[in-house]
Amino acid sequence: MSFKRNIILAAVGAAIALGAAGGASAETRWDQTHPRREEVNHRLHHQAMRIRHERREGEITRVQAHRLHRQDHAIRHEERRMAALDHGHITRAEQHALNQQENTVSHEIRR
């Protein structure tokens, strides 16, 4: 059962990667650095550094760090999906929703 699950996860991961690569090539430089997207992605990058720091300091376990990184990855994926639906940028409402999700992860890092 575990082998089948790994095969399915690998296939889904490959499909997502190919889809993201195709969508990313259609974006212009302005779309990639749109101020709202840039702010969200900067926060995600900063949180990833905080997670690594907390893990190195022994404040969180390897499992906790992995879970937090997965949550950040899901937020980044959602940001890219939102941008793809709106010609390479996100709305203020979408930015607000993403920031709320990032706040939740941020509070979990501090625990």
VENFEN-V584453 format. One record per helix or strand of 3 or more residues. SS is the DSSP state (H for helix, E for strand). FROM is the first residue (numbers start at 1). TO is the last residue. If there is no record, write none. Layout:
ss=SS from=FROM to=TO
ss=SS from=FROM to=TO
//
This chain:
ss=H from=2 to=25
ss=H from=29 to=32
ss=H from=35 to=57
ss=H from=62 to=85
ss=H from=92 to=110
//
